[in-house]
Amino acid sequence: MLSLRTRGKSGIYYIRGSVSLNGQTIDVKEFSTGTSDKDAASHVMAQYEMQLRNELLFGPAAKLVDGVLADAFATYLNKAERPHPSDVLRIGILNRHVGDMSLREVRKAWDHFRREYLSEHALGGQDRYRALFQAAVNSHHALHDIAPCKIQTIKFKNQRVRWLRLDERDRLIESYPAHIQPIILMLAYHGPRTQDALQIQWGVQGVDMVDERIAFNYSKTDSQVYVPQHPRVLEALQPIWEARGKPDSGHVFLNRVGKPFQDTRKARIPGGNPLRASHATACKRAGISNFTIHDWRHHWASHCVMAGIDLITIQKWGGWESLRMVERYAGVGVEHMRDAIAKLK
C-alpha cells in the first residue's frame, strides 16, 4: 500500500510503501511528488500506483499502457548511429500524424495514417512508410522485451520501365547544359543512380582514366562494381581529366560554380535531386515528356537487354540486390525483338 507524508518546512508530500498483486510485490523507495497540495499529491500517487499495478499485471508489455508512438519513433532514431535522411523526414511526418497515439493501438494508428496521409501516394511509397513504421515500433518493443508486431505488407508491382529511342536520347543529352552533359552520358551508358554518379571520384576506386574503367560504389546495396568505360563516356571525361591535371582523387563532376554537388544522401533533411531543374528544362527543350532523371537508369537497363546482354550481368553492373528487380526489363523493346525474330531463317 502506498502512503503520503510531508517532509520539511515547505510541506512537500512524499510517496513510499509497496504495491502487491497476484502474490508479487514492488517496494517503492520514498520519492518527492514535488507539490505541497495534498489533492495533487494524491493524484500523483494514484497514477503511480496504477502504473506499478500494470507492470505486475502485464509484465514488460506494461510499457505500452502509457506509451505513445512518438516514444517508438524516438527509440528508432536514437538507435541508428546515423539515420538515413529519408527516414528522418518520414519519421517527422509520422510523428505529426500519429505520434500522440497509444502504442497499444499500433494497427489502428497505421490505418489512420494510411487513410489520412497516404491516400494519394503510390503503393510503393505507402509500403516504404509501412516498413519504417513497423521497424520503429519493433525497435521499441525489443528494447522492452515485447514481442514484435506485424503490419501486413502492401503488395505492389514496380513495373515502370521508361526508355528513349536513340534519336530521342541524343536530342535530350544535347539539351542539357554543357557541364551537365558528361553526367548524363554516364547515366545513359552506365545506369548508376544519380548520387552514385555525382559523388564518384577520380582514381582506381572511381573513374580510372588509365585503365579506362569505372568503379561504382553503390551506396544503396553497399557494393562496388568495376565496369569498362563506354567510349562515349571516356570521350567526354578525357578532356575534363586532362584540363584538371590528370588527378587521381577528387570529385569528377562539379556544379556550375566548380564545387562538388551536394550529397543529399548525407543531408539531415533530403534536399531533392540536384539535377532536377536542369533535367526538366532539358526535357522541355527536347520535347521529351514523362521521363524523370531516374528514368535514365531504366533507359540504360532496357537498352542493355536490347543489345543482348544477359540479366545477371545487368544486375551486377547496375548494382541491383536481386535478379527479380531486373526481370521487369526482360520484356522491353517488342519492336526490337520482332525485328530480331524476323532474321531467323
Order of alpha helices (4+ residues) and beta strands (2+ residues): beta-beta-beta-alpha-alpha-alpha-alpha-alpha-alpha-alpha-alpha-alpha-beta-beta-beta-alpha-alpha-alpha-alpha-alpha
